[in-house]
Amino acid sequence: MPPPQQAGPASAASADAAPAGTRPDAPPGVPADIVEIERALTRVAHLLTRHRQHDRTVAAAGVPVDRAAVPLLRLLDDSAEPLRPSELAARLNVEAPHITRLVQRLEKVGYVDRVPDARDRRAQRVRLRDEGRHAVECIRAARRRWMHEALASWSEEERRQLAELVNRMVDDILAHSAEQGCAGPGA
């Protein structure tokens, strides 16, 4: 077995090549903390959106909702009024035909219905029905239970700080995206 290699001048020079506070694999000028934030958010997004997690969530919630429909249902639940399909597509950053198919599926199971637009009789809006609202409440409750269990070792103060920082980050990203005229990364 060969002896462990000692750090020589070449390895010391290469270690010094990356400026302090950056990672060697970070693009030039990108601080290490930004790289780590992006990596962590990518991991969280993957964990929360993968099929198995969705299947566990809807099973725990006791509601049969496909993965693509959850953001639409949540958006309608958060809205003060029914939304036009074009508004749903824009807010969810998807194509209009995708929304049309989702709304049709959700109408069949009784979660949403279409209502006339009071300001434009030619247009329709999508309204969340009581059954859909109940489904969203069950899904949110299941996700909150799962998150509470996952973060059980965190103090209340740590969870409060995380919530505050994540909300601040989302607000800043939305503001930056609006300034840039886009919906966010990859848009």
Legacy VTK file of the C-alpha trace (Angstrom):
# vtk DataFile Version 3.0
C-alpha trace
ASCII
DATASET POLYDATA
POINTS 187 float
0.000 0.000 0.000
1.540 3.332 -1.003
2.143 5.886 1.748
-0.297 8.793 1.988
0.720 11.724 -0.163
1.900 14.861 1.532
0.592 18.222 0.474
3.343 19.772 -1.566
3.767 23.184 -3.121
1.575 22.280 -6.113
-1.400 21.266 -3.974
-0.978 24.302 -1.734
-0.970 26.565 -4.772
-4.106 24.958 -6.201
-5.855 25.260 -2.832
-4.971 28.943 -2.810
-6.343 29.384 -6.356
-9.949 29.694 -5.167
-10.584 33.015 -3.432
-11.566 32.865 0.219
-15.272 32.261 0.690
-15.736 30.439 -2.623
-15.828 26.767 -3.476
-13.393 25.372 -6.027
-16.358 24.169 -8.122
-18.230 27.494 -7.922
-18.428 29.693 -11.005
-16.074 32.674 -10.825
-17.389 35.394 -8.554
-20.060 33.208 -6.909
-19.672 33.030 -3.112
-19.612 29.597 -1.494
-22.719 30.351 0.555
-24.742 31.021 -2.619
-23.562 27.698 -4.067
-24.585 25.931 -0.855
-27.982 27.671 -0.745
-28.675 26.651 -4.353
-27.637 23.057 -3.619
-29.768 22.883 -0.484
-32.817 24.314 -2.262
-32.362 21.867 -5.127
-32.266 18.998 -2.635
-35.378 20.275 -0.815
-37.259 20.748 -4.098
-36.355 17.218 -5.142
-37.400 15.762 -1.792
-40.736 17.577 -1.785
-41.663 16.939 -5.412
-40.550 13.386 -6.069
-43.254 10.835 -6.819
-42.737 8.728 -3.707
-43.059 11.715 -1.383
-46.215 12.840 -3.166
-47.661 9.339 -2.927
-46.918 9.213 0.815
-48.400 12.677 1.329
-51.683 11.988 -0.469
-51.952 8.583 1.202
-51.491 10.228 4.618
-53.960 12.947 3.593
-56.475 10.386 2.375
-57.203 12.254 -0.853
-56.580 11.034 -4.408
-54.832 13.963 -6.098
-52.224 13.634 -8.805
-48.936 15.456 -8.337
-49.513 18.028 -11.083
-52.834 19.132 -9.576
-51.597 20.040 -6.097
-50.029 23.424 -6.996
-53.179 24.420 -8.893
-55.430 23.467 -5.986
-53.189 25.326 -3.524
-53.184 28.423 -5.736
-56.979 28.412 -5.956
-57.225 27.894 -2.197
-54.916 30.861 -1.564
-56.805 33.097 -3.997
-59.556 35.407 -2.793
-61.569 34.753 -5.959
-61.841 32.261 -8.829
-59.062 32.634 -11.396
-59.026 32.532 -15.170
-57.190 29.566 -16.688
-54.720 32.015 -18.257
-53.980 33.459 -14.786
-53.424 29.963 -13.425
-51.043 29.152 -16.280
-49.077 32.370 -15.772
-48.808 31.995 -12.001
-47.789 28.345 -12.250
-45.454 29.049 -15.181
-47.009 26.342 -17.384
-48.699 26.298 -20.771
-52.449 26.931 -21.019
-53.270 23.445 -22.434
-51.737 21.907 -19.306
-54.132 23.950 -17.145
-57.076 22.981 -19.358
-56.324 19.270 -18.881
-55.813 19.674 -15.129
-59.060 21.608 -14.711
-60.960 18.959 -16.685
-59.590 16.185 -14.448
-60.319 18.166 -11.289
-63.863 18.937 -12.474
-64.517 15.215 -12.953
-63.619 14.458 -9.332
-65.584 17.455 -8.052
-62.665 19.559 -6.775
-63.224 22.571 -9.056
-65.850 24.005 -11.340
-65.935 26.711 -13.964
-67.951 29.846 -13.401
-68.660 32.816 -15.678
-66.333 35.785 -15.362
-68.451 38.649 -13.980
-66.332 41.221 -15.853
-66.243 39.377 -19.189
-69.143 37.065 -20.033
-67.061 35.382 -22.754
-64.497 34.187 -20.215
-64.659 31.608 -17.473
-62.943 31.342 -14.135
-61.958 28.271 -12.166
-63.394 28.035 -8.671
-62.341 25.683 -5.901
-65.288 23.696 -4.575
-65.673 22.615 -0.958
-64.377 19.134 -1.871
-61.252 20.687 -3.391
-60.742 22.949 -0.393
-61.003 19.910 1.880
-58.420 18.054 -0.251
-55.986 20.992 0.002
-56.477 21.215 3.775
-55.783 17.483 4.129
-52.639 17.682 1.966
-51.333 20.716 3.850
-51.990 19.012 7.191
-50.159 15.854 6.049
-47.160 17.877 4.828
-47.047 19.867 8.058
-47.126 16.683 10.155
-44.310 15.223 8.049
-42.254 18.411 8.351
-42.904 18.627 12.097
-41.642 15.061 12.482
-38.609 15.696 10.250
-37.642 18.828 12.215
-38.474 17.400 15.643
-34.909 17.920 16.893
-34.984 21.635 15.974
-35.858 24.189 18.606
-38.880 26.415 18.141
-36.503 29.360 17.664
-34.566 27.536 14.914
-37.803 26.737 13.087
-38.974 30.355 13.446
-35.669 31.641 12.054
-35.842 29.202 9.146
-39.400 30.263 8.316
-38.450 33.934 8.512
-35.385 33.518 6.291
-37.127 31.308 3.730
-40.035 33.760 3.452
-37.601 36.650 3.090
-35.692 34.743 0.411
-38.887 33.973 -1.521
-39.968 37.619 -1.362
-36.544 38.788 -2.567
-36.459 36.220 -5.385
-39.957 37.222 -6.511
-39.002 40.902 -6.455
-35.800 40.215 -8.381
-37.668 38.068 -10.908
-40.229 40.827 -11.421
-37.420 43.332 -12.006
-35.839 40.964 -14.511
-39.189 40.330 -16.204
-39.134 36.586 -15.653
-40.676 33.992 -13.383
-37.382 32.845 -11.883
-34.481 30.514 -12.585
-34.935 28.514 -15.738
-37.815 30.684 -16.939
LINES 1 188
187 0 1 2 3 4 5 6 7 8 9 10 11 12 13 14 15 16 17 18 19 20 21 22 23 24 25 26 27 28 29 30 31 32 33 34 35 36 37 38 39 40 41 42 43 44 45 46 47 48 49 50 51 52 53 54 55 56 57 58 59 60 61 62 63 64 65 66 67 68 69 70 71 72 73 74 75 76 77 78 79 80 81 82 83 84 85 86 87 88 89 90 91 92 93 94 95 96 97 98 99 100 101 102 103 104 105 106 107 108 109 110 111 112 113 114 115 116 117 118 119 120 121 122 123 124 125 126 127 128 129 130 131 132 133 134 135 136 137 138 139 140 141 142 143 144 145 146 147 148 149 150 151 152 153 154 155 156 157 158 159 160 161 162 163 164 165 166 167 168 169 170 171 172 173 174 175 176 177 178 179 180 181 182 183 184 185 186
